[in-house]
């Protein structure tokens, strides 16, 4: 685990498939950073719009990519209207 210098939250670092590094933060911290309720983040996870990650070991918190959450809020997916 690492500490973020900007928001002082704990970070879990993960490697992306394109070789970059994704910074994962706990759901509560990600929701606060983007300005949404934590239930909104869990709804995005349940709908398959956002990936969730778990830390190995005893830590039971769920981590998300805060940049992916910001992108999802800026460009919400379109749905077909009957």
Backbone bond lengths (Angstrom), bond angles and torsions (degrees), N, CA, C in turn:
res aa  C-N    CA-C-N  psi(-1)  N-CA   C-N-CA  omega(-1)  CA-C   N-CA-C  phi
1 X - - - 1.439 - - 1.522 109.48 -
2 X 1.295 115.34 147.55 1.452 122.54 178.42 1.522 108.24 -127.34
3 X 1.289 116.58 165.96 1.460 121.72 175.97 1.510 109.16 -109.48
4 X 1.323 116.70 135.90 1.459 122.01 176.73 1.526 108.51 -80.02
5 X 1.308 116.50 131.77 1.462 120.16 -179.92 1.525 112.08 -71.06
6 X 1.336 117.14 -29.28 1.462 120.70 -176.61 1.518 112.62 -79.21
7 X 1.321 117.82 -51.68 1.466 119.43 -173.34 1.520 113.25 -109.32
8 X 1.347 117.26 -0.66 1.461 123.05 178.14 1.526 113.42 61.19
9 X 1.329 117.65 18.95 1.455 119.27 177.44 1.518 109.39 -90.69
10 X 1.308 115.90 163.04 1.452 119.50 177.99 1.521 109.17 -78.24
11 X 1.311 115.38 139.99 1.454 121.42 -179.63 1.512 110.13 -117.55
12 X 1.297 115.56 143.76 1.442 122.41 171.40 1.522 104.83 -116.02
13 X 1.316 117.46 121.11 1.465 120.07 -175.95 1.521 109.36 -93.55
14 X 1.317 115.91 138.91 1.449 122.28 -178.19 1.523 108.49 -136.74
15 X 1.304 117.88 146.14 1.461 121.48 178.25 1.521 109.88 -87.57
16 X 1.335 115.57 134.26 1.461 121.34 175.67 1.523 109.26 -84.22
17 X 1.306 115.84 165.07 1.457 120.85 178.45 1.525 111.67 -68.75
18 X 1.318 117.58 -25.26 1.465 119.89 -179.54 1.528 112.05 -86.79
19 X 1.324 117.73 6.06 1.456 120.96 177.01 1.512 113.89 95.79
20 X 1.313 118.40 -10.39 1.459 121.63 178.80 1.517 111.33 -78.85
21 X 1.313 116.05 177.56 1.458 121.33 178.82 1.517 108.30 -116.64
22 X 1.314 115.84 128.51 1.455 122.43 177.65 1.519 108.75 -97.96
23 X 1.319 117.58 137.12 1.449 120.44 176.21 1.517 108.54 -100.78
24 X 1.312 115.09 117.51 1.455 121.55 -178.94 1.520 109.06 -101.40
25 X 1.325 116.13 136.66 1.462 121.22 179.57 1.529 108.66 -127.92
26 X 1.326 117.99 158.54 1.467 120.41 176.95 1.528 110.80 -60.22
27 X 1.318 115.85 152.32 1.465 122.02 -176.55 1.523 111.13 -55.43
28 X 1.318 118.37 -43.81 1.473 120.62 -178.51 1.528 111.46 -60.96
29 X 1.323 116.74 -42.65 1.468 120.63 -179.94 1.527 111.38 -69.10
30 X 1.332 116.78 -39.81 1.472 120.69 178.86 1.520 110.75 -65.00
31 X 1.335 117.04 -42.82 1.460 120.96 179.55 1.526 110.71 -63.13
32 X 1.328 116.92 -41.72 1.461 120.58 179.31 1.529 111.09 -66.74
33 X 1.325 117.11 -38.39 1.467 120.77 -179.14 1.521 112.28 -66.39
34 X 1.332 116.39 -34.41 1.469 120.50 -177.10 1.524 111.25 -92.74
35 X 1.323 117.83 -21.72 1.461 121.15 178.82 1.512 113.83 90.69
36 X 1.338 116.86 34.44 1.463 121.44 176.47 1.521 108.70 -124.55
37 X 1.303 116.46 166.91 1.458 121.50 177.19 1.520 108.76 -79.96
38 X 1.327 116.47 151.02 1.464 119.70 -179.37 1.524 111.60 -62.17
39 X 1.336 118.12 -27.98 1.461 121.06 177.21 1.530 111.18 -64.95
40 X 1.327 116.76 -32.37 1.464 121.05 176.46 1.522 110.47 -64.26
41 X 1.324 116.97 -41.59 1.462 120.93 178.77 1.526 109.92 -63.36
42 X 1.328 117.14 -45.20 1.466 120.19 178.90 1.531 111.57 -65.88
43 X 1.331 117.81 -32.09 1.468 120.43 175.88 1.523 110.46 -65.99
44 X 1.331 117.48 -41.68 1.467 120.83 176.52 1.523 110.72 -61.68
45 X 1.325 117.14 -39.21 1.469 120.88 178.06 1.522 109.66 -64.56
46 X 1.329 116.91 -46.49 1.470 121.24 -178.49 1.522 111.48 -62.95
47 X 1.332 117.62 -35.68 1.461 121.59 179.62 1.528 112.47 -78.82
48 X 1.326 117.06 -5.93 1.454 120.93 179.12 1.523 113.49 82.45
49 X 1.317 117.36 15.57 1.462 121.59 -179.24 1.521 112.54 -88.37
50 X 1.329 116.96 -16.62 1.458 122.06 -175.82 1.526 108.09 -141.51
51 X 1.329 116.81 136.10 1.468 121.08 178.70 1.513 110.14 -84.20
52 X 1.324 115.51 147.28 1.457 120.21 175.64 1.521 109.00 -115.65
53 X 1.314 115.15 153.13 1.452 121.96 -178.60 1.521 108.59 -133.65
54 X 1.312 115.78 148.66 1.462 121.98 176.41 1.524 108.68 -121.41
55 X 1.315 117.20 142.53 1.453 121.84 176.13 1.530 108.65 -79.76
56 X 1.316 117.17 144.41 1.462 118.95 177.65 1.523 110.74 -68.29
57 X 1.310 115.74 148.98 1.460 119.89 176.95 1.516 112.46 101.66
58 X 1.301 115.79 -146.40 1.457 122.65 -171.79 1.524 112.85 -84.27
59 X 1.323 118.25 -20.85 1.459 122.30 -176.59 1.529 110.11 -60.82
60 X 1.325 117.49 120.67 1.465 121.76 -175.51 1.517 113.26 -98.09
61 X 1.329 117.75 0.78 1.456 120.23 -177.26 1.528 111.34 -70.74
62 X 1.324 114.32 154.82 1.453 121.74 175.06 1.513 108.48 -101.29
63 X 1.330 116.33 135.20 1.451 122.70 179.66 1.520 109.80 -112.20
64 X 1.328 117.16 146.49 1.464 122.57 176.25 1.529 108.94 -134.91
65 X 1.316 114.98 160.80 1.462 121.81 175.88 1.527 107.08 -82.21
66 X 1.318 116.98 112.18 1.460 121.12 -175.79 1.532 111.10 -65.77
67 X 1.333 117.95 -31.14 1.466 120.21 177.83 1.531 110.91 -68.34
68 X 1.325 117.11 -37.42 1.469 120.68 176.91 1.530 110.07 -66.43
69 X 1.326 117.30 -37.27 1.462 121.08 177.25 1.523 111.01 -65.39
70 X 1.333 116.84 -43.36 1.472 119.80 176.95 1.524 111.14 -60.81
71 X 1.327 116.52 -44.16 1.471 121.55 179.14 1.527 110.38 -61.35
72 X 1.326 117.12 -41.43 1.463 121.54 179.21 1.518 111.42 -64.05
73 X 1.336 117.14 -38.13 1.465 120.52 178.70 1.529 111.80 -71.43
74 X 1.332 117.60 -34.55 1.462 120.77 -179.86 1.519 111.92 -75.76
75 X 1.322 116.53 -36.02 1.470 121.58 -178.56 1.512 109.74 -128.41
76 X 1.322 118.22 78.49 1.463 119.79 -179.31 1.529 110.71 -65.61
77 X 1.331 116.86 147.49 1.458 120.01 -179.37 1.525 110.92 -68.35
78 X 1.296 115.96 144.45 1.457 121.16 177.86 1.515 109.52 -85.71
79 X 1.325 116.13 147.32 1.456 119.63 176.34 1.520 109.02 -126.12
80 X 1.299 114.90 152.03 1.448 120.66 -177.78 1.532 110.67 -73.74
81 X 1.311 115.97 136.69 1.462 121.22 178.78 1.518 107.72 -105.99
82 X 1.338 117.03 126.61 1.480 119.46 -178.10 1.504 113.14 -68.41
